[in-house]
Amino acid sequence: MTGRSIALFCVAALAEIGGAYLVWTGLREGKGPLAVASGVLALAIYGLLAAQQPSSEFGRVLATYGGIFVVGSLLWAVVFDGFNLDRFDLVGATVCLVGIGVIMYAPR
């Protein structure tokens, strides 16, 4: 269950971050309506993927996804925008990963 859950979080993050990026570039960088429409479709796919999580606790899933989104956004910025992470980015990302581990996967 944990492996499937983590994979879903990662793929959902890719869909949401990629979708938001397409909407951003479509509107702010003049890439046009096709980029915006593609982004909206990717965001819809994110919602569908997020709903496939094995846990039925929406708040816990969304809180965990928030941490994945933070880490994924930083990685996206490095790959697509040439962003350079500093030690505070790395510490913050680590805190997020530890937090989501506790929130989602701690034994209850």
PAMITI-97789 format. One line per 4 residues: their letters; for each residue x, z, y of N, C-alpha, C. Coordinates in nm, 4 decimals. Each point is the difference from the previous one (the first is absolute). Layout:
PAMITI-97789
a) X/Z/Y/X/Z/Y/X/Z/Y | ...
***
This chain:
PAMITI-97789
mtgr) 0.0821/0.0000/-0.1200/-0.0821/0.0000/0.1200/0.0866/0.0000/0.1265 | 0.1085/0.0757/-0.0004/0.0841/0.0083/0.1187/0.0656/-0.1341/0.0328 | 0.0511/-0.0697/-0.1007/0.0637/-0.1298/0.0242/-0.0976/-0.1012/0.0574 | -0.1199/-0.0058/-0.0552/-0.1019/-0.0919/0.0515/-0.0370/0.0366/0.1431
sial) -0.0145/0.1269/0.0251/-0.0365/0.0479/0.1328/0.1067/-0.0369/0.1030 | 0.1260/0.0230/-0.0334/0.1095/-0.0326/0.0924/0.0053/-0.1503/0.0255 | -0.0179/-0.0796/-0.1064/-0.0003/-0.1459/0.0167/-0.1133/-0.0441/0.0921 | -0.1186/0.0580/-0.0173/-0.1128/-0.0335/0.0873/0.0299/0.0372/0.1447
fcva) 0.0593/0.1161/0.0216/0.0352/0.0398/0.1365/0.0964/-0.1011/0.0620 | 0.0989/-0.0438/-0.0751/0.0999/-0.0934/0.0536/-0.0600/-0.1365/0.0310 | -0.0816/-0.0518/-0.0897/-0.0612/-0.1306/0.0230/-0.1001/0.0086/0.1158 | -0.0753/0.1098/0.0057/-0.0939/0.0187/0.1109/0.0745/0.0084/0.1335
alae) 0.1140/0.0672/0.0000/0.0798/0.0093/0.1226/0.0465/-0.1376/0.0445 | 0.0438/-0.0805/-0.0935/0.0430/-0.1358/0.0325/-0.1156/-0.0804/0.0614 | -0.1189/0.0128/-0.0578/-0.1164/-0.0716/0.0536/-0.0371/0.0500/0.1395 | 0.0003/0.1320/0.0193/-0.0404/0.0512/0.1315/0.1041/-0.0287/0.1071
igga) 0.1248/0.0259/-0.0298/0.1042/-0.0224/0.0996/0.0130/-0.1495/0.0291 | -0.0021/-0.0810/-0.1053/0.0059/-0.1447/0.0202/-0.1194/-0.0521/0.0777 | -0.1188/0.0528/-0.0308/-0.1201/-0.0412/0.0725/0.0057/0.0383/0.1464 | 0.0408/0.1220/0.0259/0.0112/0.0444/0.1394/0.1054/-0.0823/0.0742
ylvw) 0.1084/-0.0321/-0.0690/0.1057/-0.0813/0.0604/-0.0522/-0.1396/0.0354 | -0.0790/-0.0584/-0.0895/-0.0562/-0.1327/0.0277/-0.0966/0.0028/0.1184 | -0.0837/0.1030/0.0059/-0.0905/0.0122/0.1144/0.0821/0.0181/0.1279 | 0.1003/0.0847/-0.0052/0.0880/0.0251/0.1141/0.0643/-0.1294/0.0497
tglr) 0.0620/-0.0733/-0.0929/0.0681/-0.1227/0.0417/-0.0992/-0.1070/0.0440 | -0.1165/-0.0016/-0.0622/-0.1020/-0.0966/0.0407/-0.0477/0.0220/0.1411 | -0.0205/0.1272/0.0361/-0.0532/0.0323/0.1325/0.1084/0.0188/0.1059 | 0.1050/0.0695/-0.0341/0.1009/0.0358/0.1000/0.1116/-0.1013/0.0149
egkg) 0.0231/-0.0768/-0.1056/0.1098/-0.0958/0.0050/-0.0486/-0.1441/-0.0072 | -0.1315/-0.0188/0.0158/-0.0564/-0.1339/0.0082/0.0065/-0.0820/-0.1273 | 0.0022/0.0651/-0.1165/0.0059/-0.0747/-0.1260/-0.1343/-0.0638/-0.0354 | -0.1064/0.0407/0.0680/-0.1273/-0.0685/-0.0150/-0.0999/0.0641/-0.0938
plav) -0.1191/-0.0606/-0.0030/-0.1111/0.0568/-0.0763/0.0225/0.0011/-0.1512 | 0.0776/-0.0925/-0.0525/0.0254/0.0005/-0.1441/0.0800/0.1235/-0.0411 | 0.0958/0.0389/0.0803/0.0769/0.1220/-0.0277/-0.0916/0.1217/0.0063 | -0.0876/0.0042/0.1013/-0.0928/0.1129/0.0133/-0.0941/0.0048/-0.1198
asgv) -0.0581/-0.1133/-0.0376/-0.0922/-0.0037/-0.1136/0.0700/0.0401/-0.1300 | 0.1225/-0.0453/-0.0179/0.0776/0.0387/-0.1190/0.0249/0.1503/-0.0011 | 0.0284/0.0550/0.1176/0.0206/0.1441/0.0108/-0.1253/0.0782/-0.0330 | -0.1125/-0.0466/0.0479/-0.1276/0.0668/-0.0299/-0.0271/-0.0037/-0.1508
lala) 0.0265/-0.1126/-0.0631/-0.0176/-0.0106/-0.1449/0.0931/0.0972/-0.0733 | 0.1243/0.0078/0.0419/0.0945/0.0934/-0.0620/-0.0457/0.1449/0.0179 | -0.0569/0.0312/0.1161/-0.0502/0.1356/0.0224/-0.1191/0.0308/-0.0905 | -0.0847/-0.0992/-0.0242/-0.1106/0.0191/-0.0936/0.0527/0.0237/-0.1413
iygl) 0.1036/-0.0738/-0.0367/0.0611/0.0190/-0.1319/0.0585/0.1406/-0.0113 | 0.0599/0.0477/0.1087/0.0492/0.1394/0.0003/-0.1126/0.0961/-0.0366 | -0.1150/-0.0155/0.0640/-0.1125/0.0894/-0.0279/-0.0431/-0.0058/-0.1454 | -0.0020/-0.1184/-0.0557/-0.0365/-0.0151/-0.1407/0.1030/0.0654/-0.0915
laaq) 0.1268/-0.0162/0.0324/0.1055/0.0616/-0.0804/-0.0042/0.1524/0.0094 | -0.0190/0.0509/0.1194/-0.0046/0.1458/0.0181/-0.1133/0.0617/-0.0816 | -0.1096/-0.0717/-0.0126/-0.1150/0.0507/-0.0750/0.0249/0.0016/-0.1510 | 0.1093/-0.0588/-0.0458/0.0309/-0.0034/-0.1426/0.0829/0.1206/-0.0454
qpss) 0.0328/0.0894/0.0913/0.0786/0.1179/-0.0376/-0.0741/0.0803/-0.1076 | 0.0739/0.0520/-0.0979/-0.0650/0.0786/-0.1060/-0.0688/0.1264/0.0513 | 0.0502/0.0580/0.1071/-0.0608/0.1206/0.0558/-0.1281/-0.0364/0.0737 | -0.1009/0.0843/-0.0138/-0.1267/-0.0235/0.0706/-0.0078/0.0802/0.1296
efgr) 0.1096/0.0633/0.0394/0.0021/0.0832/0.1201/0.0521/-0.0814/0.1184 | -0.0937/-0.0558/0.0776/0.0348/-0.0915/0.1084/0.0989/0.0612/0.0980 | -0.0217/0.1219/0.0429/0.0876/0.0633/0.0987/0.1426/0.0126/-0.0490 | 0.0153/0.0386/-0.1245/0.1343/0.0145/-0.0566/0.0679/-0.1372/-0.0147
vlat) -0.0758/-0.0984/-0.0443/0.0553/-0.1353/-0.0142/0.0423/-0.0532/0.1364 | -0.0859/0.0152/0.1004/0.0317/-0.0535/0.1326/0.1170/0.0744/0.0634 | 0.0069/0.1308/-0.0183/0.1132/0.0771/0.0537/0.1305/-0.0453/-0.0652 | -0.0040/-0.0198/-0.1309/0.1186/-0.0474/-0.0706/0.0380/-0.1390/0.0479
yggi) -0.0999/-0.0855/0.0135/0.0267/-0.1351/0.0468/0.0649/0.0015/0.1389 | -0.0389/0.0953/0.0848/0.0602/0.0113/0.1329/0.1509/0.0153/-0.0074 | 0.0468/0.0804/-0.0940/0.1442/0.0167/-0.0177/0.0663/-0.1262/-0.0508 | -0.0656/-0.0682/-0.0932/0.0513/-0.1277/-0.0503/0.0062/-0.1021/0.1131
fvvg) -0.1028/0.0013/0.0860/-0.0058/-0.0924/0.1129/0.1178/0.0232/0.0953 | 0.0334/0.1247/0.0263/0.1122/0.0319/0.0887/0.1299/-0.0588/-0.0561 | 0.0268/0.0269/-0.1261/0.1230/-0.0491/-0.0624/-0.0019/-0.1529/-0.0070 | -0.1132/-0.0560/-0.0409/-0.0118/-0.1455/-0.0093/0.0165/-0.0686/0.1346
sllw) -0.0530/0.0606/0.1043/0.0127/-0.0579/0.1341/0.1449/-0.0040/0.0454 | 0.0730/0.1046/-0.0294/0.1421/0.0009/0.0346/0.0761/-0.1074/-0.0774 | -0.0300/-0.0120/-0.1290/0.0664/-0.1032/-0.0801/-0.0371/-0.1400/0.0486 | -0.1274/-0.0210/0.0357/-0.0444/-0.1291/0.0532/0.0788/-0.0335/0.1266
avvf) 0.0156/0.0993/0.0870/0.0719/-0.0215/0.1263/0.1456/-0.0385/-0.0253 | 0.0615/0.0605/-0.1009/0.1383/-0.0336/-0.0334/0.0087/-0.1442/-0.0487 | -0.0891/-0.0379/-0.0907/0.0065/-0.1323/-0.0624/-0.0411/-0.1107/0.0968 | -0.1107/0.0204/0.0738/-0.0568/-0.1090/0.0789/0.0360/0.0027/0.1486
dgfn) 0.0394/0.1151/0.0499/0.0292/0.0102/0.1430/0.1450/0.0362/0.0302 | 0.0821/0.0165/-0.1026/0.1391/0.0363/0.0223/0.0176/0.1408/0.0552 | -0.0976/0.0856/-0.0245/0.0012/0.1381/0.0476/0.1086/0.0781/-0.0724 | 0.0717/0.0832/0.0726/0.1032/0.0853/-0.0592/-0.0518/0.1428/-0.0086
ldrf) -0.0068/0.0509/-0.1218/-0.0437/0.1381/-0.0197/0.1103/0.0952/0.0454 | -0.0396/0.1090/0.0613/0.0972/0.1045/0.0312/-0.0266/0.1202/-0.0906 | 0.0788/0.1031/0.0159/-0.0135/0.1146/-0.0904/-0.1343/0.0689/0.0137 | -0.0605/-0.0053/0.1178/-0.1306/0.0622/0.0186/-0.1102/-0.0795/-0.0699
dlvg) 0.0124/-0.1316/-0.0015/-0.0927/-0.0830/-0.0771/0.0101/0.0353/-0.1484 | 0.1220/0.0138/-0.0485/0.0211/0.0310/-0.1413/-0.0498/0.1392/-0.0362 | 0.0242/0.0965/0.0869/-0.0509/0.1356/-0.0251/-0.1527/-0.0005/0.0017 | -0.0583/-0.0661/0.0979/-0.1460/-0.0064/0.0082/-0.0614/-0.0676/-0.1211
atvc) 0.0613/-0.1098/-0.0450/-0.0501/-0.0699/-0.1182/0.0106/0.0882/-0.1238 | 0.1093/0.0744/-0.0108/0.0173/0.0903/-0.1135/-0.1053/0.1099/0.0018 | -0.0262/0.0563/0.1157/-0.1042/0.1023/0.0129/-0.1352/-0.0568/-0.0446 | -0.0295/-0.1238/0.0421/-0.1257/-0.0640/-0.0406/-0.0075/-0.0151/-0.1513
lvgi) 0.1079/-0.0457/-0.0618/-0.0007/-0.0184/-0.1450/-0.0160/0.1316/-0.0753 | 0.0669/0.1040/0.0470/-0.0167/0.1313/-0.0624/-0.1444/0.0472/0.0186 | -0.0525/-0.0177/0.1192/-0.1375/0.0410/0.0281/-0.1015/-0.0701/-0.0876 | 0.0149/-0.1314/-0.0174/-0.0977/-0.0700/-0.0828/0.0132/0.0394/-0.1468
gvim) 0.1225/0.0304/-0.0411/0.0178/0.0484/-0.1366/-0.0764/0.1292/-0.0232 | 0.0059/0.0892/0.0966/-0.0708/0.1277/-0.0107/-0.1514/-0.0224/0.0085 | -0.0435/-0.0779/0.0960/-0.1441/-0.0210/0.0205/-0.0645/-0.0676/-0.1210 | 0.0618/-0.1046/-0.0500/-0.0663/-0.0835/-0.1001/0.0323/0.0394/-0.1438
yapr) 0.1232/0.0422/-0.0232/0.0438/0.0112/-0.1382/0.0340/0.1415/-0.0463 | -0.0158/0.1004/0.0864/0.0279/0.1380/-0.0431/-0.1033/0.0423/-0.1048 | 0.0461/0.0736/-0.0999/-0.0981/0.0458/-0.1021/-0.1002/0.0961/0.0630 | -0.1216/-0.0167/-0.0387/-0.1068/0.0865/0.0520/-0.0718/0.0697/-0.1129
***
